[in-house]
Amino acid sequence: MSLTPILEETLIKRSQQKKRTSPLNYKERVFVLTKSKLTYYELRAEVVHDSTTLYIFAPSNESRSIWVQNIKEEIKHNVQIAAKFHPQFWQEGEWLCCGQVDKLAPGCEGYNLFGDVSRKPLPPVPGDESASAARRPPPPPPQEAQEEAGPGQEVVIALYDFEGLEPHDLTLKTGEEYVILEKCDVNWYKARNTHGDEGYIPSNYVTEKESDSLEQFVWFCKNVNRSKAEELLRKEGKEGGFMVRVSSNTGTYTVSLYTKNTGDGVATVRHYQIKETHGSPPQFFLAEKYVFGSISELIEYHKHNAAGLVSRLRHAVGDQSRGAPPTAGFSYDKWEINPSELTFMKELGCGQFGVVRLGKWRAQHKVAIKTVREGAMSEDDFIEEAKIMMNLSHRNLVQLYGVCTQQRPIYLVTEFMEMGCLLNYLRQRRGALGALELLGICHDVSLGMQHLEQNGFIHRDLAARNCLVNSSLVVKVSDFGMTRYVLDDQYWSSSGAKFPVKWSPPEVFNFCKYSSKSDVWSFGVLMWEVFTEGKMPYEHNQNHEVVMMVTQGHRLYRPKRASAHIYSIMQMCWMERADERASFTEISHMISDELEDDGHEL
Ligand code: ADP
């Protein structure tokens, strides 16, 4: 790391020990800022600033701006820096800016790490006002922001960078604010940036600016379950490593914390449920004495104070799979892809419709390209439906980016899934995956299926072979609804050799009656495939025998690795009557409850 000074100047430092503010407590010191540290010189000894609060005064406003801007620039990727700060002093037992009486209270103002320093003048210096005025409640929200957004306008913050790909798109920069002008559909919004530029943005790249929107924080790992949290924290291996995740579909939040402070020195991960008070609005706490108005304030506090936790929250650990998610198509209202913008790379596999290749779109974005063999697909029907499929956008569904239909063969361009098909993934890792990991796979699939169910979309061929795994080990459902366009009658005739009888409920193999509840049956069989690590269901039986057996009430056995409770979830999928089967919403709840067994450790 470079030691070349970025800034060097004599500034005025306030003594850290002294409670009262008197001229004697202010000393001139030479401060040096480098890429790795902020240092000052005390009687020629070098003091490196660490975690204590330093009060420094600059000789002029200009100098102050330069220091603030440079420090911000150097710390903007440092997740340990507080997201809030106090613009005024701690004096006489309270913060002059907000009147809080807890010295370690999290700051009262959002620290706009990515913004510039000219955003808002500081409140008047104490002394200019009477003591009682200084004790007033926190200042109202900044006027400029309100004027910019306009009354009733929705302001969002970008969670990821997005490079506008078409002229009508708007480029997004992580952390910056945008005003929403129009919600064109669930996946694309029209927005305006602070410079007044307007264009389309993907809705899953932004979050509401509401202070309680946790998605903007690195430590918030919404889709991480207990076992995955432990895996990520252990992999990071840092004392005080932590993340906040959603415990279950009931919406409770949990802090997972890694520590070696266990007495015996053995590293462990503790899970603490964030509790809410019954008041309105509710307040949040881990330890009852310390109650906060928001989860982000609670986290800020415990970053500095263990206060009952096994360690303070020292190091925010993010979810690596939180890379920018796929967008529903490459741009708003764009499903036709120009084939000359595609480059073809290695072959990934061969499916019902033809060869699947890895490729790149505009030489940059990795994609999977399915070439549809002529005569394999009822193309016009599919093209009609492709627009609907593109709008199905969810973390656990393989995204359809677009189609090339102006030439033959036609292409389907989808999200690329590095680890390939789930069935092979399971088979190649026999014995290596823990029971919680297996359940995590089922959870991913249940969430993808829940999204299809909520959109009234039926998969019709759910099985481990039709799910794919990406490099972050997220499992996604693929090929939804595609059997309707297969022209091979061996595939869709229930007596045909390729009909997925072993994944079908009685009403499907008897009457071809498909519904979300027939997908639920298939999901039970998929769970069975997962817990047998890729076995063929009813492996010693032919399709016609399975029809007989299932009709007589026979069901797949309990896999060795599935607990009685997990097997009971499978059995709920295999109720003879479709209306008695659980829904995907219920199933994903049951699985996430099973994944979460957070003790109340405080
Ligand atoms: P089928 O039509 O038989 O379900 P697919 O056409 O979906 O099969 O895919 C065939 C094979 O190609 C898969 O088993 C997988 O190995 C590979 N494949 C398909 N889609 C993707 C993708 N999006 N990313 C990576 N590999 C893929």
Residues whose N, C-alpha, C, O or C-beta is under 5 A from the ligand:
A	BS01	ADP	L348 G349 C350 G351 Q352 F353 G354 V356 A368 T414 E415 F416 M417 G420 C421 R465 D479
